[in-house]
Amino acid sequence: MRPLRRGQVWTIPTVGRERTFMIVQNDHVAALHPGAALCALVDTIGDRQESLVTVRITTPVNGVVLAPDLYTSRHRRFEQGTYLGDVAPDEMERVDVALRAVLGL
């Protein structure tokens, strides 16, 4: 399996269906606490509007990153999932702003 890194987008199995997630955890923190990754849900099927806490992305998928919807996923789920690619740097910067707003940072 490829190393998990911040900004990667994956489709991974969850209870009942597959869902798309973007890894938002800092790579250095991930190295200190291996075994799981903090992810934000990516809505690839809805028509959610972009806001302070939702960010439209176009690479590697068209969708909206939902910064309030954070999940911790174990590495074994990624082993069963599909790596889709990395978010573009400018889109990752907008996700960072949304995460800061959600977390009050």
SERO-4910 file (N, C-alpha, C, O; in steps of 0.05 Angstrom, whole numbers):
BEGIN
 pado doro    nc1    nc2    nc3   cac1   cac2   cac3    cc1    cc2    cc3    oc1    oc2    oc3
  Met    A     17    -24      0      0      0      0     18     25      0     39     25     12
  Arg    A      9     45    -14     24     70    -15     23     84     12      3     81     27
  Pro    A     43    100     19     43    114     45     20    135     45     15    148     24
  Leu    A      7    138     67    -15    157     70     -3    185     75     14    188     92
  Arg    A    -13    205     60     -3    232     62    -26    252     62    -47    247     50
  Arg    A    -22    274     74    -41    296     75    -47    305     46    -29    307     29
  Gly    A    -73    309     40    -81    317     14    -88    295     -5    -99    300    -27
  Gln    A    -83    270      3    -92    248    -14   -122    244    -12   -134    248      9
  Val    A   -134    235    -35   -162    229    -35   -165    199    -41   -153    188    -59
  Trp    A   -182    187    -25   -186    158    -26   -216    152    -26   -232    167    -14
  Thr    A   -224    131    -39   -250    119    -35   -245     94    -18   -230     76    -25
  Ile    A   -258     94      6   -254     71     24   -281     60     33   -301     74     33
  Pro    A   -281     34     40   -306     22     49   -314     31     77   -297     33     94
  Thr    A   -339     37     80   -350     43    106   -374     24    110   -379      7     93
  Val    A   -388     27    132   -411     10    137   -432     14    115   -444     36    113
  Gly    A   -437     -6     99   -458     -5     79   -450      6     52   -464      0     33
  Arg    A   -428     22     50   -421     32     23   -393     44     24   -381     48     45
  Glu    A   -384     51      0   -358     64     -2   -363     94     -1   -383    104    -11
  Arg    A   -344    109     11   -345    138     12   -318    149      5   -298    136      7
  Thr    A   -318    174     -3   -294    188    -11   -284    206     11   -300    221     23
  Phe    A   -259    204     18   -247    220     39   -221    232     30   -207    222     12
  Met    A   -214    255     42   -188    268     38   -173    267     65   -185    275     85
  Ile    A   -148    259     64   -132    259     88   -124    287     95   -113    302     78
  Val    A   -130    296    120   -124    323    128   -104    324    151    -96    346    159
  Gln    A    -97    301    161    -78    300    184    -50    308    175    -41    301    153
  Asn    A    -36    323    192     -8    330    187      9    305    185      6    287    200
  Asp    A     27    305    165     43    281    160     62    275    184     67    252    189
  His    A     72    295    197     90    291    220     74    279    244     85    261    258
  Val    A     50    288    248     33    276    269     27    247    262     26    230    280
  Ala    A     21    242    237     15    215    228     39    196    234     35    173    242
  Ala    A     63    206    231     87    189    236     89    183    266     98    161    273
  Leu    A     80    201    283     82    197    312     59    179    322     62    166    343
  His    A     37    179    308     13    163    316      4    146    293    -17    151    281
  Pro    A     19    126    285     12    109    262    -13     92    268    -20     87    291
  Gly    A    -25     83    247    -47     64    249    -74     75    240    -92     60    234
  Ala    A    -76    102    240   -101    114    232    -95    142    220    -74    153    224
  Ala    A   -114    152    204   -111    178    192   -136    194    196   -158    184    193
  Leu    A   -133    220    201   -155    238    204   -163    247    176   -146    257    161
  Cys    A   -189    245    169   -199    250    142   -223    268    143   -238    268    163
  Ala    A   -228    282    121   -252    298    117   -268    284     95   -257    275     75
  Leu    A   -294    283     99   -312    271     79   -313    289     54   -313    314     56
  Val    A   -313    276     31   -316    291      5   -342    282     -7   -347    259    -13
  Asp    A   -360    302    -11   -386    296    -24   -382    297    -54   -377    319    -66
  Thr    A   -383    274    -67   -379    273    -96   -405    269   -111   -405    269   -136
  Ile    A   -428    267    -97   -453    262   -111   -474    284   -107   -493    285   -121
  Gly    A   -470    301    -87   -490    321    -81   -484    347    -95   -466    349   -112
  Asp    A   -500    367    -88   -496    394   -100   -491    415    -78   -503    436    -79
  Arg    A   -475    408    -59   -469    426    -37   -456    451    -47   -439    451    -65
  Gln    A   -463    473    -35   -452    499    -42   -425    503    -27   -422    493     -5
  Glu    A   -407    518    -39   -382    524    -26   -388    546     -5   -403    564    -10
  Ser    A   -375    543     19   -378    562     40   -352    565     55   -331    555     46
  Leu    A   -353    578     78   -329    580     95   -318    552    103   -294    549    106
  Val    A   -336    533    107   -328    507    118   -332    484     97   -329    461    104
  Thr    A   -338    491     73   -340    471     51   -324    481     28   -326    505     21
  Val    A   -308    464     15   -290    472     -6   -293    455    -30   -291    430    -29
  Arg    A   -299    467    -53   -302    452    -78   -274    445    -88   -256    462    -88
  Ile    A   -270    420    -95   -245    411   -107   -251    399   -135   -273    390   -141
  Thr    A   -231    401   -152   -234    390   -179   -214    368   -186   -217    354   -205
  Thr    A   -193    366   -169   -173    345   -173   -169    330   -147   -167    344   -126
  Pro    A   -167    305   -146   -169    286   -167   -198    278   -174   -203    263   -193
  Val    A   -217    289   -159   -246    284   -164   -260    311   -162   -250    330   -150
  Asn    A   -284    312   -174   -301    335   -171   -318    330   -146   -331    309   -144
  Gly    A   -317    348   -127   -332    344   -103   -329    368    -84   -317    388    -91
  Val    A   -341    365    -61   -339    386    -40   -328    373    -15   -340    354     -4
  Val    A   -306    384     -5   -295    374     21   -311    387     43   -315    411     44
  Leu    A   -321    370     61   -338    379     83   -320    380    108   -318    360    122
  Ala    A   -309    403    114   -291    406    137   -303    399    164   -289    389    181
  Pro    A   -329    403    168   -341    395    194   -343    365    197   -346    355    220
  Asp    A   -342    350    175   -346    321    176   -319    307    176   -309    298    156
  Leu    A   -306    306    200   -280    294    204   -283    266    215   -300    261    233
  Tyr    A   -267    247    205   -268    219    214   -239    209    217   -221    218    203
  Thr    A   -236    190    235   -211    176    238   -215    149    225   -233    134    232
  Ser    A   -198    142    205   -200    117    192   -175    101    195   -153    111    192
  Arg    A   -178     76    203   -155     58    206   -142     51    179   -155     51    159
  His    A   -117     46    180   -102     40    156   -113     16    141   -111     16    116
  Arg    A   -124     -3    154   -134    -27    140   -157    -19    121   -161    -33    101
  Arg    A   -172      2    128   -193     10    109   -181     21     83   -192     17     62
  Phe    A   -159     35     86   -145     45     62   -135     22     45   -134     23     20
  Glu    A   -126      1     58   -116    -23     43   -138    -35     26   -133    -47      6
  Gln    A   -163    -32     35   -186    -42     20   -197    -21      1   -216    -27    -15
  Gly    A   -186      3      2   -197     25    -14   -182     30    -40   -165     14    -48
  Thr    A   -188     52    -53   -176     60    -78   -165     88    -75   -179    107    -68
  Tyr    A   -139     91    -81   -126    117    -81   -134    131   -107   -131    120   -129
  Leu    A   -144    156   -105   -154    171   -128   -134    192   -137   -134    200   -160
  Gly    A   -117    201   -119    -97    222   -126    -95    243   -104   -106    240    -82
  Asp    A    -81    264   -110    -76    286    -91    -91    311    -99    -95    317   -122
  Val    A   -100    326    -78   -113    351    -83    -92    371    -92    -69    371    -84
  Ala    A   -100    390   -110    -82    411   -119    -75    429    -96    -91    433    -78
  Pro    A    -50    440    -96    -41    457    -74    -59    480    -67    -64    486    -44
  Asp    A    -71    494    -87    -88    517    -82   -114    508    -69   -125    522    -52
  Glu    A   -124    484    -76   -148    473    -64   -142    465    -35   -159    468    -17
  Met    A   -118    454    -30   -110    446     -3   -109    470     15   -116    468     39
  Glu    A    -99    492      5    -98    517     21   -126    526     29   -130    534     52
  Arg    A   -146    523     11   -173    530     18   -185    511     39   -200    519     56
  Val    A   -177    485     37   -186    466     57   -174    473     84   -187    471    105
  Asp    A   -149    482     84   -136    490    110   -151    513    123   -155    512    147
  Val    A   -160    532    107   -176    554    118   -202    544    130   -210    552    152
  Ala    A   -215    526    116   -240    514    126   -236    499    152   -252    501    170
  Leu    A   -214    484    153   -208    469    178   -203    488    201   -211    483    224
  Arg    A   -188    509    196   -183    528    217   -209    541    227   -212    545    251
  Ala    A   -228    546    209   -254    558    217   -270    538    234   -281    545    254
  Val    A   -270    513    225   -285    492    240   -274    488    268   -289    484    287
  Leu    A   -247    487    270   -234    481    295   -228    506    312   -217    504    334
  Gly    A   -235    529    302   -231    554    317   -201    561    321   -193    570    342
  Leu    A   -185    556    301   -156    560    303   -148    586    289   -125    593    288
***
